[in-house]
């Protein structure tokens, strides 16, 4: 990633959103993150990350979990509704589009196994959809 950024003439990113396989990508994004940058993940690590990789840069790491507010009845719980309404507006305005790339058919054991095999390969682009029963 560092080489790609350099070739494209991009500066080190100040914000990175880690959406996939953090165990595989964390060390790379920690390397390319700008000093005082911020890194956010929405997916858990399978192994504890070395948070020291971003210490020299005084960078921040943040988790984001959609259900924190309702699970813990936080003081700002109503904000979840505002976030979901904003997302709905962006979808309606076509500023936010689905990453669904393929529908594999109805939800059944065979299709579920096929979807898992493809996801576990680490080569899937977009989201796989199983719909209906």
C-alpha positions as a Python dict, from the first residue, in 0.01 Angstrom:
ca = {
    (1, 'X'): (0, 0, 0),
    (2, 'X'): (283, 243, 79),
    (3, 'X'): (427, 195, -271),
    (4, 'X'): (87, 240, -432),
    (5, 'X'): (29, 563, -241),
    (6, 'X'): (370, 694, -347),
    (7, 'X'): (319, 601, -713),
    (8, 'X'): (-17, 776, -712),
    (9, 'X'): (136, 1081, -542),
    (10, 'X'): (-89, 1058, -236),
    (11, 'X'): (19, 1171, 108),
    (12, 'X'): (-10, 940, 405),
    (13, 'X'): (-380, 909, 494),
    (14, 'X'): (-495, 1084, 810),
    (15, 'X'): (-803, 863, 842),
    (16, 'X'): (-823, 491, 773),
    (17, 'X'): (-1132, 275, 808),
    (18, 'X'): (-1042, -92, 843),
    (19, 'X'): (-1336, -301, 723),
    (20, 'X'): (-1180, -639, 653),
    (21, 'X'): (-936, -889, 805),
    (22, 'X'): (-762, -659, 1054),
    (23, 'X'): (-510, -929, 1150),
    (24, 'X'): (-381, -922, 793),
    (25, 'X'): (-403, -548, 727),
    (26, 'X'): (-329, -375, 1061),
    (27, 'X'): (51, -366, 1035),
    (28, 'X'): (33, -221, 683),
    (29, 'X'): (-222, 47, 766),
    (30, 'X'): (-29, 134, 1083),
    (31, 'X'): (276, 189, 863),
    (32, 'X'): (103, 416, 612),
    (33, 'X'): (-110, 611, 861),
    (34, 'X'): (-8, 976, 890),
    (35, 'X'): (135, 1105, 1218),
    (36, 'X'): (-153, 1199, 1449),
    (37, 'X'): (-384, 1010, 1217),
    (38, 'X'): (-681, 802, 1321),
    (39, 'X'): (-758, 440, 1249),
    (40, 'X'): (-1103, 289, 1299),
    (41, 'X'): (-1212, -73, 1273),
    (42, 'X'): (-1558, -225, 1267),
    (43, 'X'): (-1437, -586, 1271),
    (44, 'X'): (-1264, -771, 1556),
    (45, 'X'): (-910, -902, 1551),
    (46, 'X'): (-856, -1276, 1595),
    (47, 'X'): (-527, -1199, 1773),
    (48, 'X'): (-441, -895, 1988),
    (49, 'X'): (-295, -618, 1770),
    (50, 'X'): (37, -453, 1852),
    (51, 'X'): (-100, -110, 1938),
    (52, 'X'): (259, 10, 1978),
    (53, 'X'): (283, 23, 1598),
    (54, 'X'): (92, 353, 1604),
    (55, 'X'): (236, 493, 1928),
    (56, 'X'): (533, 676, 1764),
    (57, 'X'): (289, 858, 1542),
    (58, 'X'): (64, 964, 1832),
    (59, 'X'): (-213, 809, 1627),
    (60, 'X'): (-550, 705, 1757),
    (61, 'X'): (-734, 377, 1730),
    (62, 'X'): (-1110, 358, 1763),
    (63, 'X'): (-1363, 80, 1751),
    (64, 'X'): (-1705, 138, 1607),
    (65, 'X'): (-1982, -109, 1681),
    (66, 'X'): (-2334, -39, 1563),
    (67, 'X'): (-2503, -181, 1870),
    (68, 'X'): (-2296, -22, 2150),
    (69, 'X'): (-2553, 246, 2228),
    (70, 'X'): (-2853, 14, 2269),
    (71, 'X'): (-2655, -268, 2433),
    (72, 'X'): (-2524, -37, 2705),
    (73, 'X'): (-2806, 219, 2708),
    (74, 'X'): (-2557, 503, 2660),
    (75, 'X'): (-2658, 862, 2727),
    (76, 'X'): (-2646, 937, 2354),
    (77, 'X'): (-2855, 635, 2253),
    (78, 'X'): (-3095, 850, 2046),
    (79, 'X'): (-2804, 937, 1817),
    (80, 'X'): (-2834, 588, 1665),
    (81, 'X'): (-3169, 687, 1514),
    (82, 'X'): (-3016, 1004, 1369),
    (83, 'X'): (-2730, 803, 1217),
    (84, 'X'): (-2971, 552, 1061),
    (85, 'X'): (-3187, 835, 925),
    (86, 'X'): (-2880, 1000, 771),
    (87, 'X'): (-2782, 670, 609),
    (88, 'X'): (-3138, 625, 475),
    (89, 'X'): (-3124, 975, 323),
    (90, 'X'): (-2787, 902, 157),
    (91, 'X'): (-2931, 579, 13),
    (92, 'X'): (-3242, 759, -115),
    (93, 'X'): (-3019, 1024, -276),
    (94, 'X'): (-2796, 751, -426),
    (95, 'X'): (-2491, 893, -249),
    (96, 'X'): (-2450, 562, -67),
    (97, 'X'): (-2479, 243, -270),
    (98, 'X'): (-2479, -122, -178),
    (99, 'X'): (-2163, -326, -215),
    (100, 'X'): (-2368, -636, -294),
    (101, 'X'): (-2201, -797, -591),
    (102, 'X'): (-2377, -1130, -632),
    (103, 'X'): (-2689, -1313, -518),
    (104, 'X'): (-2621, -1682, -459),
    (105, 'X'): (-2984, -1784, -425),
    (106, 'X'): (-3204, -1875, -131),
    (107, 'X'): (-3078, -1935, 221),
    (108, 'X'): (-3011, -2306, 251),
    (109, 'X'): (-2727, -2524, 374),
    (110, 'X'): (-2563, -2569, 32),
    (111, 'X'): (-2567, -2199, -56),
    (112, 'X'): (-2449, -2104, 293),
    (113, 'X'): (-2152, -2344, 260),
    (114, 'X'): (-2073, -2203, -85),
    (115, 'X'): (-2087, -1844, 44),
    (116, 'X'): (-1861, -1927, 339),
    (117, 'X'): (-1608, -2101, 116),
    (118, 'X'): (-1590, -1796, -108),
    (119, 'X'): (-1559, -1554, 184),
    (120, 'X'): (-1294, -1766, 353),
    (121, 'X'): (-1086, -1756, 34),
    (122, 'X'): (-1017, -1388, 105),
    (123, 'X'): (-1076, -1304, -262),
    (124, 'X'): (-1440, -1194, -256),
    (125, 'X'): (-1510, -843, -378),
    (126, 'X'): (-1831, -688, -253),
    (127, 'X'): (-2099, -862, -55),
    (128, 'X'): (-2256, -1199, -129),
    (129, 'X'): (-2631, -1216, -80),
    (130, 'X'): (-2846, -1509, 29),
    (131, 'X'): (-3216, -1420, 19),
    (132, 'X'): (-3543, -1597, 82),
    (133, 'X'): (-3607, -1937, 234),
}
